[in-house]
Amino acid sequence: MHTTATDGTATISEMILAAKSRGLKYIAITDHSKRVSMANGLDADRLRLHWQEIDKVRGQFSGIEVLRGIECDILEDGTLDLDDQVLSEADWVIAVLHYGLRQPQEQIDLRLLNAIRNPHVSIIGHPSARIINKRPPVAWSFETILKSAAEHGVMMEINASYQRLDLDDIQAAAARDLGIPIVISTDAHSTGGLDGMEYGVYQARRAGLTKAEVANTWPFEDFRNRIRGKSPSRST
């Protein structure tokens, strides 16, 4: 989800309160990295200040856990938009494609594989980068990418936005068959955006997923213990 730190319309507190009012037990706040300049994406300095604010604000709420994360771009050359030191300080790192979407399949695959191999990446978000009825999916070898994700312990996203629904049902089922935990994310840019979760649930059901195969249905400690390659950066 996104806040006013980048292109969201609600503050950290407002997003936490909205999530709590919907009965959510934990969330991750994941504003954009700097490559997404049109969304006022965060460089390392601004991101660390943003995380400090999350640390301060989440201490004001009980009954909900708040992970400090980042939606980090996978750049056109296959590197990540923020360096490993910064990413190591995050609770939750979503690696995504936003640019260079018309690159040939070999380069798209290379970019996704590089992100999966990074020890600080938790999940690949909206992996095909499609926008329904507006933008086709990238050319990618999803079987190859999913096998690598399974090998490296990286989760895969079903983005619940009605404009994305990405992974699609066939890809989500293939991920399930490889034992990859799926996370259903709202990608909310407003408090009302949290209500889009139901579309992601429908997509998961269409893929034949059960509750056990959707990681963010798990108790928080189980979910947190499953996150790969991150340092214990949360303040208590």
Backbone as CSV, one residue per row, in Angstrom:
resi,resn,N_x,N_y,N_z,CA_x,CA_y,CA_z,C_x,C_y,C_z
1,MET,0.843,-1.188,0.000,0.000,0.000,0.000,0.880,1.241,0.000
2,HIS,0.274,2.357,-0.385,1.014,3.593,-0.584,0.424,4.705,0.274
3,THR,1.269,5.654,0.630,0.855,6.779,1.466,1.218,8.087,0.776
4,THR,0.981,9.168,1.478,1.323,10.479,0.935,2.827,10.679,0.798
5,ALA,3.621,9.746,1.294,5.068,9.829,1.069,5.401,9.729,-0.411
6,THR,4.548,9.026,-1.180,4.724,8.985,-2.634,3.397,9.351,-3.306
7,ASP,2.688,8.400,-3.886,1.496,8.749,-4.657,0.198,8.317,-4.007
8,GLY,0.213,8.009,-2.720,-1.021,7.716,-2.018,-1.721,8.976,-1.562
9,THR,-2.981,8.836,-1.170,-3.772,10.001,-0.758,-3.981,10.059,0.748
10,ALA,-3.483,9.062,1.483,-3.683,9.013,2.929,-2.342,8.910,3.640
11,THR,-2.318,9.375,4.871,-1.099,9.323,5.669,-0.868,7.917,6.213
12,ILE,0.284,7.716,6.816,0.587,6.444,7.463,-0.489,6.120,8.498
13,SER,-0.795,7.066,9.360,-1.798,6.847,10.408,-3.151,6.502,9.814
14,GLU,-3.539,7.203,8.767,-4.846,6.958,8.152,-4.919,5.566,7.535
15,MET,-3.827,5.126,6.913,-3.824,3.780,6.325,-3.864,2.709,7.418
16,ILE,-3.126,2.914,8.498,-3.154,1.945,9.596,-4.548,1.879,10.203
17,LEU,-5.138,3.018,10.464,-6.467,3.052,11.065,-7.497,2.396,10.154
18,ALA,-7.404,2.664,8.846,-8.341,2.066,7.896,-8.170,0.550,7.845
19,ALA,-6.930,0.081,7.893,-6.677,-1.357,7.891,-7.207,-1.996,9.166
20,LYS,-6.961,-1.360,10.279,-7.425,-1.902,11.559,-8.949,-1.948,11.608
21,SER,-9.608,-0.931,11.078,-11.072,-0.903,11.093,-11.670,-2.013,10.239
22,ARG,-10.880,-2.538,9.296,-11.326,-3.641,8.456,-10.947,-4.997,9.037
23,GLY,-10.391,-4.996,10.215,-10.077,-6.247,10.889,-8.747,-6.860,10.521
24,LEU,-7.892,-6.116,9.812,-6.597,-6.660,9.433,-5.679,-6.711,10.642
25,LYS,-4.897,-7.775,10.725,-3.997,-7.982,11.860,-2.585,-7.484,11.560
26,TYR,-2.232,-7.389,10.289,-0.930,-6.845,9.919,-0.973,-6.312,8.505
27,ILE,-0.118,-5.324,8.253,-0.015,-4.710,6.936,1.450,-4.396,6.654
28,ALA,1.745,-4.085,5.408,3.052,-3.558,5.019,2.828,-2.262,4.255
29,ILE,3.527,-1.225,4.665,3.478,0.055,3.952,4.644,0.076,2.980
30,THR,4.330,0.175,1.692,5.329,-0.053,0.641,5.234,1.050,-0.408
31,ASP,5.779,2.200,-0.088,5.787,3.286,-1.075,6.828,3.023,-2.163
32,HIS,6.767,3.816,-3.217,7.599,3.602,-4.401,9.050,4.015,-4.176
33,SER,9.946,3.344,-4.894,11.346,3.771,-4.936,11.526,4.874,-5.979
34,LYS,12.712,5.423,-6.011,12.957,6.685,-6.721,12.755,6.623,-8.224
35,ARG,12.891,5.450,-8.846,12.740,5.350,-10.303,11.369,5.832,-10.756
36,VAL,10.369,5.659,-9.910,9.017,6.085,-10.273,8.886,7.565,-9.902
37,SER,9.567,8.393,-10.661,9.632,9.826,-10.341,8.256,10.481,-10.427
38,MET,7.398,9.982,-11.316,6.063,10.573,-11.455,5.226,10.376,-10.197
39,ALA,5.635,9.400,-9.371,4.937,9.137,-8.113,5.719,9.669,-6.919
40,ASN,6.722,10.529,-7.192,7.536,11.098,-6.117,8.259,9.997,-5.349
41,GLY,8.807,9.033,-6.099,9.467,7.886,-5.490,10.607,8.270,-4.562
42,LEU,10.898,7.390,-3.620,11.815,7.679,-2.520,13.238,7.238,-2.829
43,ASP,14.198,8.148,-2.619,15.600,7.752,-2.633,15.968,7.241,-1.243
44,ALA,17.204,6.838,-1.056,17.608,6.205,0.200,17.375,7.114,1.402
45,ASP,17.727,8.386,1.277,17.591,9.296,2.411,16.126,9.509,2.780
46,ARG,15.301,9.771,1.794,13.876,9.987,2.069,13.212,8.710,2.575
47,LEU,13.646,7.566,2.048,13.065,6.304,2.490,13.364,6.055,3.963
48,ARG,14.598,6.297,4.363,14.944,6.082,5.769,14.155,7.019,6.685
49,LEU,13.942,8.250,6.253,13.115,9.165,7.039,11.667,8.673,7.099
50,HIS,11.185,8.151,5.992,9.832,7.580,5.931,9.717,6.402,6.896
51,TRP,10.716,5.535,6.906,10.696,4.401,7.830,10.750,4.865,9.284
52,GLN,11.493,5.911,9.555,11.513,6.446,10.922,10.120,6.919,11.330
53,GLU,9.418,7.527,10.385,8.057,7.978,10.677,7.137,6.774,10.913
54,ILE,7.298,5.725,10.116,6.509,4.507,10.337,6.790,3.941,11.721
55,ASP,8.073,3.892,12.093,8.441,3.405,13.427,7.707,4.188,14.514
56,LYS,7.663,5.503,14.351,7.032,6.354,15.358,5.522,6.144,15.382
57,VAL,4.918,6.115,14.196,3.458,6.050,14.116,2.945,4.686,14.547
58,ARG,3.604,3.614,14.134,3.051,2.292,14.441,3.076,2.001,15.938
59,GLY,3.943,2.686,16.661,3.950,2.524,18.096,2.725,3.101,18.781
60,GLN,1.927,3.886,18.037,0.728,4.505,18.589,-0.507,3.617,18.448
61,PHE,-0.343,2.457,17.775,-1.480,1.582,17.515,-1.241,0.223,18.150
62,SER,-2.277,-0.336,18.732,-2.226,-1.700,19.242,-3.160,-2.570,18.414
63,GLY,-2.922,-3.857,18.444,-3.811,-4.786,17.749,-3.545,-4.918,16.267
64,ILE,-2.494,-4.297,15.776,-2.119,-4.437,14.366,-0.611,-4.272,14.240
65,GLU,-0.001,-5.135,13.449,1.436,-5.056,13.180,1.645,-4.320,11.856
66,VAL,2.662,-3.476,11.811,2.938,-2.675,10.614,4.373,-2.915,10.179
67,LEU,4.541,-3.509,9.011,5.859,-3.720,8.434,6.254,-2.501,7.614
68,ARG,7.512,-2.136,7.691,7.993,-1.027,6.871,8.668,-1.624,5.641
69,GLY,8.132,-1.268,4.493,8.601,-1.889,3.268,8.885,-0.895,2.172
70,ILE,9.082,-1.432,0.984,9.359,-0.615,-0.194,8.947,-1.386,-1.439
71,GLU,8.332,-0.699,-2.371,8.089,-1.247,-3.700,9.245,-0.775,-4.567
72,CYS,10.202,-1.663,-4.780,11.477,-1.309,-5.393,11.507,-1.729,-6.859
73,ASP,11.811,-0.773,-7.721,11.845,-1.082,-9.148,13.029,-1.961,-9.524
74,ILE,12.761,-2.872,-10.447,13.810,-3.622,-11.129,14.151,-2.813,-12.378
75,LEU,15.323,-2.247,-12.418,15.676,-1.327,-13.496,15.902,-2.061,-14.812
76,GLU,15.972,-1.281,-15.872,16.065,-1.876,-17.204,17.311,-2.715,-17.396
77,ASP,18.382,-2.428,-16.649,19.609,-3.213,-16.784,19.649,-4.407,-15.843
78,GLY,18.578,-4.608,-15.072,18.500,-5.761,-14.187,18.920,-5.496,-12.761
79,THR,19.442,-4.314,-12.477,19.788,-3.966,-11.100,18.539,-3.438,-10.383
80,LEU,18.648,-3.338,-9.065,17.540,-2.807,-8.287,17.731,-1.316,-8.030
81,ASP,16.632,-0.626,-7.799,16.610,0.822,-7.713,17.252,1.362,-6.439
82,LEU,17.416,0.508,-5.436,18.065,0.888,-4.183,19.131,-0.143,-3.864
83,ASP,20.182,0.277,-3.164,21.278,-0.646,-2.927,20.965,-1.642,-1.804
84,ASP,21.794,-2.657,-1.711,21.530,-3.750,-0.779,21.519,-3.293,0.674
85,GLN,22.342,-2.317,1.006,22.365,-1.854,2.389,21.003,-1.295,2.790
86,VAL,20.416,-0.491,1.906,19.096,0.071,2.198,18.052,-1.042,2.260
87,LEU,18.064,-1.924,1.281,17.067,-2.994,1.241,17.165,-3.903,2.455
88,SER,18.373,-4.076,2.984,18.556,-4.943,4.148,17.873,-4.376,5.394
89,GLU,17.555,-3.100,5.367,16.924,-2.457,6.519,15.400,-2.545,6.474
90,ALA,14.862,-3.062,5.392,13.409,-3.158,5.230,12.877,-4.436,5.868
91,ASP,11.610,-4.380,6.277,10.920,-5.586,6.714,10.400,-6.396,5.531
92,TRP,10.098,-5.700,4.433,9.354,-6.327,3.338,9.716,-5.608,2.049
93,VAL,10.316,-6.321,1.100,10.756,-5.725,-0.160,9.997,-6.365,-1.309
94,ILE,9.232,-5.548,-2.008,8.530,-5.978,-3.220,9.341,-5.490,-4.416
95,ALA,9.782,-6.400,-5.261,10.498,-6.019,-6.480,9.523,-6.053,-7.651
96,VAL,9.546,-4.995,-8.468,8.542,-4.844,-9.516,9.156,-4.310,-10.809
97,LEU,8.455,-4.564,-11.890,8.748,-3.971,-13.189,7.762,-2.835,-13.445
98,HIS,8.293,-1.652,-13.760,7.445,-0.540,-14.179,7.869,0.043,-15.523
99,TYR,9.150,-0.106,-15.879,9.694,0.517,-17.084,10.396,-0.548,-17.929
100,GLY,10.631,-0.204,-19.192,11.287,-1.147,-20.094,10.449,-2.382,-20.344
101,LEU,9.151,-2.217,-20.402,8.251,-3.368,-20.480,8.189,-3.981,-21.874
102,ARG,8.758,-3.302,-22.855,8.777,-3.859,-24.208,10.115,-4.514,-24.534
103,GLN,10.951,-4.667,-23.549,12.211,-5.363,-23.774,11.943,-6.807,-24.196
104,PRO,12.906,-7.422,-24.892,12.716,-8.822,-25.292,12.658,-9.741,-24.074
105,GLN,12.096,-10.906,-24.307,11.883,-11.862,-23.225,13.165,-12.179,-22.468
106,GLU,14.270,-12.307,-23.180,15.530,-12.652,-22.519,15.913,-11.620,-21.473
107,GLN,15.700,-10.329,-21.782,16.059,-9.274,-20.836,15.057,-9.197,-19.685
108,ILE,13.777,-9.353,-19.986,12.768,-9.367,-18.921,13.058,-10.509,-17.950
109,ASP,13.346,-11.686,-18.503,13.664,-12.825,-17.644,14.899,-12.548,-16.790
110,LEU,15.922,-11.969,-17.402,17.143,-11.644,-16.667,16.837,-10.699,-15.509
111,ARG,16.026,-9.692,-15.764,15.683,-8.728,-14.711,14.957,-9.407,-13.549
112,LEU,13.974,-10.227,-13.868,13.219,-10.907,-12.816,14.092,-11.904,-12.058
113,LEU,14.932,-12.624,-12.779,15.813,-13.592,-12.117,16.821,-12.895,-11.210
114,ASN,17.354,-11.760,-11.650,18.284,-11.010,-10.808,17.611,-10.563,-9.512
115,ALA,16.370,-10.106,-9.621,15.645,-9.682,-8.425,15.396,-10.860,-7.489
116,ILE,15.011,-11.983,-8.035,14.737,-13.168,-7.224,15.985,-13.615,-6.478
117,ARG,17.135,-13.484,-7.100,18.385,-13.926,-6.474,18.899,-12.957,-5.419
118,ASN,18.331,-11.758,-5.381,18.792,-10.785,-4.381,18.339,-11.243,-3.001
119,PRO,19.226,-11.322,-2.030,18.860,-11.872,-0.725,17.885,-11.030,0.074
120,HIS,17.610,-9.807,-0.363,16.730,-8.932,0.400,15.329,-8.822,-0.190
121,VAL,15.109,-9.424,-1.347,13.801,-9.358,-1.996,12.888,-10.414,-1.383
122,SER,11.720,-9.971,-0.918,10.752,-10.867,-0.294,9.783,-11.456,-1.304
123,ILE,9.429,-10.666,-2.335,8.326,-11.033,-3.218,8.469,-10.283,-4.543
124,ILE,7.986,-10.889,-5.610,7.861,-10.201,-6.899,6.422,-9.715,-7.026
125,GLY,6.266,-8.405,-7.213,4.933,-7.817,-7.302,4.472,-7.662,-8.741
126,HIS,3.152,-7.757,-8.924,2.496,-7.739,-10.246,3.474,-8.194,-11.346
127,PRO,3.831,-9.489,-11.336,4.981,-9.969,-12.119,4.894,-9.738,-13.629
128,SER,3.698,-9.807,-14.207,3.619,-9.636,-15.661,3.475,-8.178,-16.068
129,ALA,3.217,-7.297,-15.092,3.088,-5.849,-15.311,1.920,-5.469,-16.213
130,ARG,0.973,-6.374,-16.386,-0.145,-6.055,-17.279,-1.096,-5.044,-16.634
131,ILE,-1.776,-4.270,-17.480,-2.923,-3.466,-17.094,-4.070,-3.952,-17.973
132,ILE,-5.093,-4.482,-17.366,-6.158,-5.143,-18.113,-6.821,-4.167,-19.082
133,ASN,-6.907,-4.587,-20.341,-7.508,-3.810,-21.437,-6.724,-2.555,-21.807
134,LYS,-5.545,-2.373,-21.197,-4.725,-1.204,-21.532,-3.305,-1.573,-21.917
135,ARG,-2.724,-2.561,-21.235,-1.329,-2.892,-21.482,-1.149,-4.386,-21.384
136,PRO,-0.562,-4.987,-22.416,-0.374,-6.441,-22.381,0.712,-6.826,-21.382
137,PRO,0.741,-8.075,-20.980,1.816,-8.518,-20.104,3.158,-8.470,-20.813
138,VAL,4.215,-8.368,-20.021,5.555,-8.448,-20.595,5.773,-9.846,-21.181
139,ALA,6.763,-9.923,-22.053,7.178,-11.233,-22.580,8.088,-11.871,-21.538
140,TRP,7.580,-12.883,-20.838,8.379,-13.522,-19.794,8.116,-15.013,-19.777
141,SER,9.110,-15.767,-19.358,8.992,-17.227,-19.245,8.529,-17.530,-17.823
142,PHE,7.223,-17.494,-17.613,6.770,-17.538,-16.235,7.113,-18.856,-15.553
143,GLU,7.199,-19.952,-16.321,7.593,-21.224,-15.700,9.013,-21.144,-15.152
144,THR,9.916,-20.554,-15.926,11.308,-20.393,-15.492,11.398,-19.479,-14.281
145,ILE,10.670,-18.385,-14.310,10.698,-17.424,-13.209,10.139,-18.060,-11.942
146,LEU,9.046,-18.785,-12.069,8.444,-19.405,-10.892,9.360,-20.477,-10.304
147,LYS,10.020,-21.236,-11.142,10.948,-22.249,-10.625,12.077,-21.599,-9.836
148,SER,12.584,-20.482,-10.325,13.640,-19.779,-9.615,13.122,-19.220,-8.288
149,ALA,11.901,-18.680,-8.302,11.319,-18.170,-7.061,11.186,-19.282,-6.028
150,ALA,10.777,-20.459,-6.478,10.657,-21.597,-5.562,12.017,-21.979,-4.987
151,GLU,13.040,-21.957,-5.823,14.388,-22.337,-5.388,14.959,-21.344,-4.386
152,HIS,14.615,-20.064,-4.534,15.212,-19.015,-3.715,14.304,-18.546,-2.585
153,GLY,13.151,-19.169,-2.423,12.275,-18.810,-1.315,11.592,-17.475,-1.453
154,VAL,11.380,-17.027,-2.688,10.735,-15.739,-2.934,9.244,-15.963,-3.185
155,MET,8.418,-15.158,-2.548,6.975,-15.255,-2.725,6.551,-14.564,-4.023
156,MET,5.305,-14.799,-4.422,4.747,-14.151,-5.601,3.431,-13.492,-5.230
157,GLU,3.143,-12.391,-5.903,1.969,-11.591,-5.586,0.810,-11.874,-6.524
158,ILE,-0.393,-11.895,-5.957,-1.604,-11.591,-6.710,-1.971,-10.161,-6.346
159,ASN,-1.806,-9.254,-7.287,-2.167,-7.862,-7.068,-3.675,-7.737,-7.254
160,ALA,-4.365,-7.320,-6.195,-5.822,-7.349,-6.186,-6.468,-6.210,-6.954
161,SER,-5.699,-5.237,-7.398,-6.289,-4.145,-8.167,-7.057,-4.717,-9.355
162,TYR,-8.280,-4.266,-9.545,-9.094,-4.768,-10.658,-8.447,-4.455,-12.003
163,GLN,-7.505,-3.517,-12.018,-6.803,-3.192,-13.257,-5.650,-4.149,-13.537
164,ARG,-5.241,-4.914,-12.525,-4.070,-5.780,-12.677,-4.423,-7.263,-12.564
165,LEU,-4.907,-7.703,-11.408,-5.169,-9.131,-11.146,-4.010,-9.974,-11.666
166,ASP,-2.849,-9.703,-11.127,-1.571,-10.198,-11.636,-0.748,-10.667,-10.430
167,LEU,-0.501,-11.947,-10.372,-0.586,-13.073,-11.265,-2.015,-13.332,-11.755
168,ASP,-2.102,-13.955,-12.949,-3.404,-14.431,-13.384,-3.655,-15.806,-12.770
169,ASP,-4.813,-16.373,-13.042,-5.190,-17.621,-12.378,-4.289,-18.789,-12.761
170,ILE,-3.912,-18.888,-14.027,-3.067,-19.999,-14.478,-1.687,-19.903,-13.837
171,GLN,-1.128,-18.697,-13.803,0.199,-18.508,-13.213,0.168,-18.737,-11.703
172,ALA,-0.894,-18.284,-11.040,-1.001,-18.486,-9.596,-1.120,-19.980,-9.265
173,ALA,-1.848,-20.707,-10.083,-1.957,-22.150,-9.862,-0.605,-22.825,-10.071
174,ALA,0.149,-22.371,-11.065,1.477,-22.939,-11.311,2.408,-22.645,-10.136
175,ALA,2.314,-21.443,-9.576,3.117,-21.100,-8.404,2.748,-22.003,-7.235
176,ARG,1.458,-22.212,-7.029,0.988,-23.106,-5.975,1.568,-24.504,-6.124
177,ASP,1.589,-25.000,-7.346,2.087,-26.349,-7.599,3.576,-26.474,-7.284
178,LEU,4.295,-25.354,-7.316,5.720,-25.353,-6.990,5.977,-25.052,-5.515
179,GLY,4.906,-24.879,-4.755,5.059,-24.612,-3.329,5.406,-23.179,-2.992
180,ILE,5.171,-22.258,-3.918,5.474,-20.844,-3.679,4.312,-20.197,-2.934
181,PRO,4.549,-19.604,-1.777,3.473,-18.889,-1.102,3.035,-17.674,-1.918
182,ILE,1.738,-17.484,-1.992,1.150,-16.333,-2.672,0.737,-15.310,-1.626
183,VAL,0.978,-14.044,-1.908,0.474,-12.952,-1.087,-0.513,-12.152,-1.928
184,ILE,-1.705,-11.935,-1.386,-2.697,-11.091,-2.046,-2.525,-9.676,-1.512
185,SER,-2.155,-8.762,-2.387,-1.892,-7.365,-1.993,-2.961,-6.454,-2.576
186,THR,-3.374,-5.458,-1.813,-4.356,-4.518,-2.344,-3.735,-3.503,-3.288
187,ASP,-2.455,-3.175,-3.094,-1.834,-2.072,-3.832,-2.636,-0.792,-3.627
188,ALA,-3.183,-0.632,-2.415,-4.058,0.505,-2.131,-3.282,1.815,-2.177
189,HIS,-3.884,2.794,-2.845,-3.341,4.152,-2.875,-4.239,5.116,-2.093
190,SER,-5.204,4.554,-1.396,-6.131,5.331,-0.571,-6.718,4.378,0.456
191,THR,-7.399,4.918,1.453,-8.033,4.033,2.432,-9.098,3.167,1.770
192,GLY,-9.840,3.742,0.846,-10.850,2.972,0.140,-10.273,1.859,-0.711
193,GLY,-9.022,2.043,-1.129,-8.381,1.010,-1.940,-8.209,-0.302,-1.222
194,LEU,-8.246,-0.284,0.104,-8.131,-1.528,0.865,-9.302,-2.468,0.590
195,ASP,-10.426,-1.917,0.170,-11.594,-2.747,-0.094,-11.448,-3.573,-1.364
196,GLY,-10.416,-3.296,-2.157,-10.182,-4.090,-3.361,-9.651,-5.478,-3.082
197,MET,-9.341,-5.783,-1.837,-8.806,-7.093,-1.505,-9.686,-8.236,-2.028
198,GLU,-10.994,-8.026,-2.044,-11.888,-9.109,-2.447,-11.609,-9.581,-3.879
199,TYR,-11.172,-8.684,-4.762,-10.894,-9.090,-6.137,-9.681,-10.021,-6.194
200,GLY,-8.696,-9.751,-5.338,-7.563,-10.665,-5.248,-7.955,-12.017,-4.697
201,VAL,-8.881,-12.013,-3.733,-9.378,-13.281,-3.189,-10.091,-14.077,-4.282
202,TYR,-10.907,-13.398,-5.077,-11.582,-14.090,-6.180,-10.560,-14.689,-7.150
203,GLN,-9.504,-13.946,-7.423,-8.474,-14.450,-8.333,-7.810,-15.691,-7.748
204,ALA,-7.516,-15.666,-6.450,-6.905,-16.827,-5.806,-7.839,-18.019,-5.837
205,ARG,-9.114,-17.794,-5.617,-10.090,-18.891,-5.691,-10.170,-19.448,-7.108
206,ARG,-10.124,-18.568,-8.080,-10.150,-19.011,-9.473,-8.961,-19.912,-9.780
207,ALA,-7.832,-19.629,-9.132,-6.622,-20.441,-9.316,-6.643,-21.728,-8.499
208,GLY,-7.656,-21.883,-7.653,-7.747,-23.088,-6.841,-6.921,-23.041,-5.574
209,LEU,-6.483,-21.842,-5.154,-5.678,-21.733,-3.944,-6.542,-21.899,-2.704
210,THR,-5.947,-22.468,-1.678,-6.592,-22.566,-0.380,-5.985,-21.528,0.562
211,LYS,-6.604,-21.376,1.704,-6.105,-20.433,2.700,-4.659,-20.728,3.066
212,ALA,-4.309,-21.990,3.175,-2.949,-22.364,3.585,-1.906,-21.923,2.580
213,GLU,-2.315,-21.705,1.329,-1.373,-21.350,0.266,-1.267,-19.842,0.051
214,VAL,-2.023,-19.069,0.812,-1.975,-17.606,0.742,-1.316,-17.107,2.025
215,ALA,-0.093,-16.629,1.899,0.740,-16.386,3.073,0.162,-15.337,4.009
216,ASN,-0.524,-14.329,3.461,-1.036,-13.301,4.368,-2.391,-13.646,4.965
217,THR,-2.753,-14.938,4.944,-3.808,-15.442,5.824,-3.207,-16.064,7.088
218,TRP,-1.893,-16.241,7.099,-1.240,-16.912,8.231,-1.170,-15.981,9.435
219,PRO,-1.034,-16.547,10.639,-0.746,-15.699,11.806,0.518,-14.876,11.559
220,PHE,0.566,-13.698,12.155,1.655,-12.781,11.861,3.027,-13.398,12.090
221,GLU,3.218,-14.094,13.191,4.541,-14.649,13.478,4.941,-15.680,12.426
222,ASP,3.988,-16.465,11.944,4.296,-17.428,10.880,4.689,-16.698,9.605
223,PHE,3.953,-15.636,9.295,4.271,-14.855,8.100,5.647,-14.222,8.234
224,ARG,5.900,-13.619,9.365,7.180,-12.943,9.566,8.340,-13.926,9.512
225,ASN,8.154,-15.101,10.079,9.226,-16.100,10.075,9.523,-16.609,8.679
226,ARG,8.553,-16.470,7.778,8.725,-16.976,6.409,9.441,-15.978,5.506
227,ILE,9.483,-14.710,5.914,10.129,-13.708,5.070,11.620,-14.018,4.971
228,ARG,12.090,-14.057,3.728,13.457,-14.497,3.459,14.430,-13.324,3.433
229,GLY,15.616,-13.570,4.003,16.754,-12.687,3.763,16.610,-11.278,4.267
230,LYS,16.055,-11.087,5.447,15.947,-9.738,5.972,16.508,-9.695,7.384
231,SER,17.001,-8.546,7.750,17.524,-8.360,9.092,16.409,-7.950,10.021
232,PRO,16.521,-8.231,11.333,15.466,-7.878,12.284,15.470,-6.381,12.596
233,SER,14.954,-5.593,11.657,15.084,-4.146,11.756,13.948,-3.475,12.507
234,ARG,12.857,-4.218,12.791,11.705,-3.581,13.411,12.026,-3.157,14.832
235,SER,11.596,-1.984,15.195,11.709,-1.557,16.583,10.512,-2.076,17.355
236,THR,10.677,-2.281,18.665,9.600,-2.828,19.478,9.195,-1.817,20.548
